[in-house]
Amino acid sequence: MNSADISIIAVTAIITGAVLILLMTRRFFAFREKKLEAETTLAAEKAAQYAVSNEELEQRVRVLEQIVTDSGAQTAAQIEALRSKPLGAPQKSSQESLG
């Protein structure tokens, strides 16, 4: 083997190595791109679920605010009145209590 044959073999080996590295790099970045797309889709789905859940919670808070601000004192008084009545006791009508 002379020096020309050795240099051809060396150049061929270097080119083959470079091509292999290039192909592996392209495959790696294609894989990373697909992975990022999947993560983005998953994040968007989670964001949509959180938005729906958040809307439901806001609606429930609105109802609770309405209950508290509209007739909270009246509702509490009615509940306490029901608690203080003995079970099975006859209820007096409004005419009996007046007369």
Secondary structure, DSSP 8 states (H G I E B T S, - for coil): --HHHHHHHHHHHHHHHHHHHHHHHHHHHHHHHHHHHHHHHHHHHHHHHHHHHHHHHHHHHHHHHHHHHHHHHHHHHHHHHHHHS-TT-----HHHHH-
